Amino acid sequence: MGRRDDACGRAGSRPPATAYDGRWAGEVRGAVRCSAALSAGLLLIDLAAGTLAPARCALWGALALLLFAVLCPSRVTAGRGWLAARGLLREHRVRTDRLVSVRCVDGVSQRLVLRDAFGGRVELDPATLVANPPLWYRLAEDTRVSVASGSLTHGGVALGRLAERVDRETARAVFEASGLE
């Protein structure tokens, strides 16, 4: 059948069947390193002060686990008609071909909130889509289906801004790789 030249499936115009967040494993390793460094630092300080006890070891371990839970990123995957974000405890899934709203929520960290017609809701970091063009392509393709069917009534502006950001970052990466920056 059709030949695929790379992970993005660029031989044809179709994206891969399932797109994954390529940065996820590195971010998890970073969360583990931060948690381990905190735990080791607290244990060394306690040991140097001579106050190390089993209860304090358990407390420092619990703090390290809490830090890991906070820092551990969701694993984002997307396929034809769906996008999922798997956290530590559960997976949130949304039908991207039946989206009803897309919002960008600003705060300490920017979040993209997707809602579908069946009550599904997914929150993710827009940087995940910017850093992973196959994920963005999969979402953008399915969003066009939602717009064409009339189900997506809120969020065109947010998606437009995100599309511009993805295009800008992709162009920057191409220029850097070719030495034209």
C-alpha positions in Angstrom: 0.0 0.0 0.0 1.3 3.5 0.8 4.9 3.9 1.9 5.7 5.9 5.0 9.0 7.8 4.9 9.2 8.7 8.6 7.3 8.7 11.9 5.0 11.5 10.7 3.9 9.5 7.7 4.9 12.2 5.2 5.0 9.9 2.2 1.3 10.4 1.9 -0.8 13.3 3.3 -2.2 11.2 6.1 -0.9 11.3 9.7 0.1 8.1 11.5 -2.6 6.0 13.1 -1.7 7.1 16.6 0.5 10.1 17.5 2.4 10.2 20.8 4.1 12.9 22.8 7.8 12.4 22.1 9.0 14.4 25.1 7.0 12.5 27.7 9.7 10.0 28.7 12.3 12.7 29.1 9.9 14.8 31.3 9.1 11.7 33.5 12.9 11.1 33.9 13.2 14.8 34.9 10.4 14.4 37.5 12.1 11.3 38.9 15.5 13.1 39.1 14.0 16.1 40.9 12.1 13.9 43.4 15.2 11.8 44.0 17.4 14.9 44.5 14.9 16.3 47.0 14.7 13.1 48.9 18.5 12.6 48.9 19.1 16.2 49.9 16.6 16.0 52.8 18.1 12.7 54.0 21.6 14.1 53.9 20.7 17.2 55.8 18.9 15.1 58.4 21.9 12.7 58.6 24.4 15.5 59.0 22.2 17.1 61.7 22.0 13.7 63.5 18.2 13.8 63.5 17.6 10.9 61.0 14.8 8.6 62.2 12.5 6.2 60.4 9.5 8.5 60.8 11.5 11.4 59.2 12.7 9.1 56.4 9.1 8.2 55.7 8.2 11.9 55.7 10.9 12.8 53.2 9.9 9.9 51.0 6.3 11.1 51.1 7.4 14.6 50.1 9.5 13.2 47.2 6.5 11.2 46.0 4.3 14.3 46.3 6.8 16.3 44.2 6.8 13.5 41.6 3.0 13.5 41.4 3.0 17.3 40.8 5.8 17.2 38.2 4.8 14.0 36.4 3.3 15.1 33.0 0.3 13.5 31.4 1.0 11.2 28.5 -0.9 12.6 25.5 -1.8 10.4 22.6 -4.1 11.0 19.6 -5.7 8.9 16.9 -8.4 9.4 14.3 -11.2 11.0 16.1 -9.8 11.0 19.7 -7.2 12.5 22.0 -6.3 11.2 25.4 -4.3 12.5 28.3 -3.2 9.8 30.8 -2.2 11.0 34.2 -1.0 9.1 37.2 -4.4 7.9 38.2 -6.7 8.0 35.2 -7.1 8.8 31.6 -9.2 11.6 30.2 -10.4 11.1 26.6 -12.2 13.4 24.2 -13.7 12.8 20.7 -11.9 15.4 18.6 -14.2 14.9 15.7 -17.2 15.9 17.9 -15.6 18.9 19.8 -18.0 21.5 21.1 -15.5 23.9 22.7 -11.8 24.7 22.9 -10.5 27.2 25.4 -7.1 28.5 26.4 -6.9 29.0 30.1 -4.2 31.3 31.4 -2.8 31.0 34.9 0.4 29.8 36.4 0.7 27.6 33.3 -1.3 27.9 30.1 -3.8 25.0 29.5 -5.8 24.0 26.5 -9.3 22.6 27.5 -11.1 20.5 25.0 -14.7 19.4 25.4 -16.7 17.1 23.3 -20.4 16.5 22.7 -20.5 13.4 24.9 -19.2 15.2 28.1 -15.5 14.3 27.6 -13.0 16.8 28.8 -9.2 16.9 28.4 -6.8 19.5 29.7 -3.3 19.7 28.3 -0.3 22.0 27.9 -0.4 23.7 24.5 3.4 23.3 24.4 2.9 19.5 24.0 1.1 20.2 20.7 3.7 22.7 19.6 6.6 20.3 20.3 4.8 17.3 18.6 3.6 18.2 15.1 2.0 14.7 14.6 -0.2 15.3 17.6 -1.1 18.8 16.4 -1.8 17.5 12.9 -4.1 14.8 14.2 -6.0 17.3 16.4 -6.2 19.9 13.6 -7.5 17.4 11.1 -10.2 16.2 13.4 -11.1 19.8 14.5 -11.9 20.5 10.8 -14.4 17.7 11.0 -16.0 19.3 14.1 -16.2 22.6 12.4 -17.7 21.1 9.2 -20.3 19.3 11.2 -21.2 22.4 13.2 -20.5 20.9 16.6 -17.5 23.2 17.4 -19.2 26.4 18.4 -16.5 28.0 20.7 -12.8 28.0 20.2 -12.0 29.0 16.7 -9.8 31.9 17.9 -7.9 29.7 20.4 -7.2 27.1 17.8 -6.1 29.8 15.3 -3.6 31.2 17.8 -2.4 27.7 18.6 -2.0 27.0 14.8 0.0 30.2 14.4 2.3 29.2 17.3 2.8 25.7 15.9 3.6 27.1 12.5 6.0 29.7 14.0 7.9 27.1 16.1 8.0 24.6 13.2 9.5 27.2 10.9 12.0 28.2 13.6 13.1 24.6 14.0 13.5 24.2 10.3 15.6 27.4 10.1 17.8 26.2 13.0 18.3 22.8 11.5 19.3 24.3 8.2 21.6 26.9 9.7 19.6 29.8 8.4 18.7 31.4 11.7 
